[in-house]
Amino acid sequence: MRSKMLHARGWRRRGGNLIIKFIMNWLKENWFKLSLVIAVLVLGLSYIFYLKDKENNRKFEAQSIALQQAESKQKEYSADRKADCLVIYKTESDKWNNVVEWDYSDLEDTCTITYKESNPKSSFQCDEDFPTDAGFNSLWANYLCKDGRFEKEF
């Protein structure tokens, strides 16, 4: 039994050696062809990655230009609205003598004109009309009321 196992193991060793010898002989005969194939594959893959990178850069530049144009339009729109708000303020100032200030909010896209109250309310009346526990807008209106001012949005 033992001799059969040794014979089987030896056969595997000799068979493994034959395969390695075959591969080594093939490499000796075809090393130039193999090197050429590897070089072509490396160059081809490099070119493909170069093209992908070039396309990604082009897309990034296009997105960047589009973003800059959108920001430019937004700034232009805000500047126009701010100028409109100033015109409204001047018109209201010409109509009324109690106009105090104006403000344009980019976030809310609103023009707010603040007026001075001719007959300011008492602190008690302001607390009744604008309860401070009803949210920020009511709290702000309460503050303005106590200061003798009110706002109007356009």
MODELLER restraints for C-alpha pairs under 7 A, 6 or more apart:
rsr = mdl.restraints
at = mdl.atoms
rsr.add(forms.Gaussian(group=physical.xy_distance, feature=features.Distance(at['CA:78:A'], at['CA:106:A']), mean=6.44, stdev=0.5))
rsr.add(forms.Gaussian(group=physical.xy_distance, feature=features.Distance(at['CA:82:A'], at['CA:104:A']), mean=5.87, stdev=0.5))
rsr.add(forms.Gaussian(group=physical.xy_distance, feature=features.Distance(at['CA:85:A'], at['CA:104:A']), mean=6.61, stdev=0.5))
rsr.add(forms.Gaussian(group=physical.xy_distance, feature=features.Distance(at['CA:85:A'], at['CA:111:A']), mean=5.52, stdev=0.5))
rsr.add(forms.Gaussian(group=physical.xy_distance, feature=features.Distance(at['CA:89:A'], at['CA:102:A']), mean=6.25, stdev=0.5))
rsr.add(forms.Gaussian(group=physical.xy_distance, feature=features.Distance(at['CA:89:A'], at['CA:113:A']), mean=6.57, stdev=0.5))
rsr.add(forms.Gaussian(group=physical.xy_distance, feature=features.Distance(at['CA:92:A'], at['CA:99:A']), mean=6.94, stdev=0.5))
rsr.add(forms.Gaussian(group=physical.xy_distance, feature=features.Distance(at['CA:93:A'], at['CA:99:A']), mean=5.51, stdev=0.5))
rsr.add(forms.Gaussian(group=physical.xy_distance, feature=features.Distance(at['CA:98:A'], at['CA:115:A']), mean=5.45, stdev=0.5))
rsr.add(forms.Gaussian(group=physical.xy_distance, feature=features.Distance(at['CA:98:A'], at['CA:116:A']), mean=5.10, stdev=0.5))
rsr.add(forms.Gaussian(group=physical.xy_distance, feature=features.Distance(at['CA:99:A'], at['CA:114:A']), mean=6.12, stdev=0.5))
rsr.add(forms.Gaussian(group=physical.xy_distance, feature=features.Distance(at['CA:99:A'], at['CA:115:A']), mean=4.40, stdev=0.5))
rsr.add(forms.Gaussian(group=physical.xy_distance, feature=features.Distance(at['CA:99:A'], at['CA:116:A']), mean=6.28, stdev=0.5))
rsr.add(forms.Gaussian(group=physical.xy_distance, feature=features.Distance(at['CA:100:A'], at['CA:114:A']), mean=5.48, stdev=0.5))
rsr.add(forms.Gaussian(group=physical.xy_distance, feature=features.Distance(at['CA:100:A'], at['CA:115:A']), mean=5.21, stdev=0.5))
rsr.add(forms.Gaussian(group=physical.xy_distance, feature=features.Distance(at['CA:100:A'], at['CA:116:A']), mean=6.25, stdev=0.5))
rsr.add(forms.Gaussian(group=physical.xy_distance, feature=features.Distance(at['CA:101:A'], at['CA:113:A']), mean=5.95, stdev=0.5))
rsr.add(forms.Gaussian(group=physical.xy_distance, feature=features.Distance(at['CA:101:A'], at['CA:114:A']), mean=5.23, stdev=0.5))
rsr.add(forms.Gaussian(group=physical.xy_distance, feature=features.Distance(at['CA:102:A'], at['CA:112:A']), mean=5.60, stdev=0.5))
rsr.add(forms.Gaussian(group=physical.xy_distance, feature=features.Distance(at['CA:102:A'], at['CA:113:A']), mean=4.45, stdev=0.5))
rsr.add(forms.Gaussian(group=physical.xy_distance, feature=features.Distance(at['CA:102:A'], at['CA:114:A']), mean=6.09, stdev=0.5))
rsr.add(forms.Gaussian(group=physical.xy_distance, feature=features.Distance(at['CA:103:A'], at['CA:111:A']), mean=5.79, stdev=0.5))
rsr.add(forms.Gaussian(group=physical.xy_distance, feature=features.Distance(at['CA:103:A'], at['CA:112:A']), mean=5.17, stdev=0.5))
rsr.add(forms.Gaussian(group=physical.xy_distance, feature=features.Distance(at['CA:103:A'], at['CA:113:A']), mean=6.57, stdev=0.5))
rsr.add(forms.Gaussian(group=physical.xy_distance, feature=features.Distance(at['CA:104:A'], at['CA:110:A']), mean=5.76, stdev=0.5))
rsr.add(forms.Gaussian(group=physical.xy_distance, feature=features.Distance(at['CA:104:A'], at['CA:111:A']), mean=4.50, stdev=0.5))
rsr.add(forms.Gaussian(group=physical.xy_distance, feature=features.Distance(at['CA:104:A'], at['CA:112:A']), mean=6.28, stdev=0.5))
rsr.add(forms.Gaussian(group=physical.xy_distance, feature=features.Distance(at['CA:105:A'], at['CA:111:A']), mean=6.60, stdev=0.5))
rsr.add(forms.Gaussian(group=physical.xy_distance, feature=features.Distance(at['CA:110:A'], at['CA:153:A']), mean=6.46, stdev=0.5))
rsr.add(forms.Gaussian(group=physical.xy_distance, feature=features.Distance(at['CA:110:A'], at['CA:154:A']), mean=6.14, stdev=0.5))
rsr.add(forms.Gaussian(group=physical.xy_distance, feature=features.Distance(at['CA:111:A'], at['CA:153:A']), mean=5.58, stdev=0.5))
rsr.add(forms.Gaussian(group=physical.xy_distance, feature=features.Distance(at['CA:111:A'], at['CA:154:A']), mean=5.06, stdev=0.5))
rsr.add(forms.Gaussian(group=physical.xy_distance, feature=features.Distance(at['CA:112:A'], at['CA:151:A']), mean=6.45, stdev=0.5))
rsr.add(forms.Gaussian(group=physical.xy_distance, feature=features.Distance(at['CA:112:A'], at['CA:152:A']), mean=5.67, stdev=0.5))
rsr.add(forms.Gaussian(group=physical.xy_distance, feature=features.Distance(at['CA:112:A'], at['CA:153:A']), mean=4.43, stdev=0.5))
rsr.add(forms.Gaussian(group=physical.xy_distance, feature=features.Distance(at['CA:112:A'], at['CA:154:A']), mean=6.23, stdev=0.5))
rsr.add(forms.Gaussian(group=physical.xy_distance, feature=features.Distance(at['CA:113:A'], at['CA:151:A']), mean=5.63, stdev=0.5))
rsr.add(forms.Gaussian(group=physical.xy_distance, feature=features.Distance(at['CA:113:A'], at['CA:152:A']), mean=5.37, stdev=0.5))
rsr.add(forms.Gaussian(group=physical.xy_distance, feature=features.Distance(at['CA:113:A'], at['CA:153:A']), mean=6.40, stdev=0.5))
rsr.add(forms.Gaussian(group=physical.xy_distance, feature=features.Distance(at['CA:114:A'], at['CA:149:A']), mean=6.79, stdev=0.5))
rsr.add(forms.Gaussian(group=physical.xy_distance, feature=features.Distance(at['CA:114:A'], at['CA:150:A']), mean=5.77, stdev=0.5))
rsr.add(forms.Gaussian(group=physical.xy_distance, feature=features.Distance(at['CA:114:A'], at['CA:151:A']), mean=4.40, stdev=0.5))
rsr.add(forms.Gaussian(group=physical.xy_distance, feature=features.Distance(at['CA:114:A'], at['CA:152:A']), mean=6.51, stdev=0.5))
rsr.add(forms.Gaussian(group=physical.xy_distance, feature=features.Distance(at['CA:115:A'], at['CA:149:A']), mean=5.55, stdev=0.5))
rsr.add(forms.Gaussian(group=physical.xy_distance, feature=features.Distance(at['CA:115:A'], at['CA:150:A']), mean=5.41, stdev=0.5))
rsr.add(forms.Gaussian(group=physical.xy_distance, feature=features.Distance(at['CA:115:A'], at['CA:151:A']), mean=6.11, stdev=0.5))
rsr.add(forms.Gaussian(group=physical.xy_distance, feature=features.Distance(at['CA:116:A'], at['CA:148:A']), mean=6.03, stdev=0.5))
rsr.add(forms.Gaussian(group=physical.xy_distance, feature=features.Distance(at['CA:116:A'], at['CA:149:A']), mean=4.44, stdev=0.5))
rsr.add(forms.Gaussian(group=physical.xy_distance, feature=features.Distance(at['CA:116:A'], at['CA:150:A']), mean=6.57, stdev=0.5))
rsr.add(forms.Gaussian(group=physical.xy_distance, feature=features.Distance(at['CA:117:A'], at['CA:148:A']), mean=5.14, stdev=0.5))
rsr.add(forms.Gaussian(group=physical.xy_distance, feature=features.Distance(at['CA:117:A'], at['CA:149:A']), mean=5.06, stdev=0.5))
rsr.add(forms.Gaussian(group=physical.xy_distance, feature=features.Distance(at['CA:117:A'], at['CA:150:A']), mean=6.72, stdev=0.5))
rsr.add(forms.Gaussian(group=physical.xy_distance, feature=features.Distance(at['CA:120:A'], at['CA:148:A']), mean=4.85, stdev=0.5))
rsr.add(forms.Gaussian(group=physical.xy_distance, feature=features.Distance(at['CA:121:A'], at['CA:145:A']), mean=6.81, stdev=0.5))
rsr.add(forms.Gaussian(group=physical.xy_distance, feature=features.Distance(at['CA:121:A'], at['CA:148:A']), mean=7.00, stdev=0.5))
rsr.add(forms.Gaussian(group=physical.xy_distance, feature=features.Distance(at['CA:123:A'], at['CA:146:A']), mean=5.69, stdev=0.5))
rsr.add(forms.Gaussian(group=physical.xy_distance, feature=features.Distance(at['CA:126:A'], at['CA:142:A']), mean=5.75, stdev=0.5))
rsr.add(forms.Gaussian(group=physical.xy_distance, feature=features.Distance(at['CA:126:A'], at['CA:145:A']), mean=5.80, stdev=0.5))
rsr.add(forms.Gaussian(group=physical.xy_distance, feature=features.Distance(at['CA:126:A'], at['CA:146:A']), mean=6.30, stdev=0.5))
rsr.add(forms.Gaussian(group=physical.xy_distance, feature=features.Distance(at['CA:127:A'], at['CA:142:A']), mean=6.54, stdev=0.5))
rsr.add(forms.Gaussian(group=physical.xy_distance, feature=features.Distance(at['CA:130:A'], at['CA:138:A']), mean=5.41, stdev=0.5))
rsr.add(forms.Gaussian(group=physical.xy_distance, feature=features.Distance(at['CA:130:A'], at['CA:139:A']), mean=6.93, stdev=0.5))
rsr.add(forms.Gaussian(group=physical.xy_distance, feature=features.Distance(at['CA:130:A'], at['CA:141:A']), mean=6.45, stdev=0.5))
rsr.add(forms.Gaussian(group=physical.xy_distance, feature=features.Distance(at['CA:130:A'], at['CA:142:A']), mean=5.16, stdev=0.5))
rsr.add(forms.Gaussian(group=physical.xy_distance, feature=features.Distance(at['CA:131:A'], at['CA:138:A']), mean=6.38, stdev=0.5))
rsr.add(forms.Gaussian(group=physical.xy_distance, feature=features.Distance(at['CA:131:A'], at['CA:139:A']), mean=6.94, stdev=0.5))
rsr.add(forms.Gaussian(group=physical.xy_distance, feature=features.Distance(at['CA:132:A'], at['CA:138:A']), mean=6.06, stdev=0.5))
rsr.add(forms.Gaussian(group=physical.xy_distance, feature=features.Distance(at['CA:132:A'], at['CA:139:A']), mean=4.68, stdev=0.5))
rsr.add(forms.Gaussian(group=physical.xy_distance, feature=features.Distance(at['CA:132:A'], at['CA:142:A']), mean=6.81, stdev=0.5))
rsr.add(forms.Gaussian(group=physical.xy_distance, feature=features.Distance(at['CA:144:A'], at['CA:150:A']), mean=5.81, stdev=0.5))
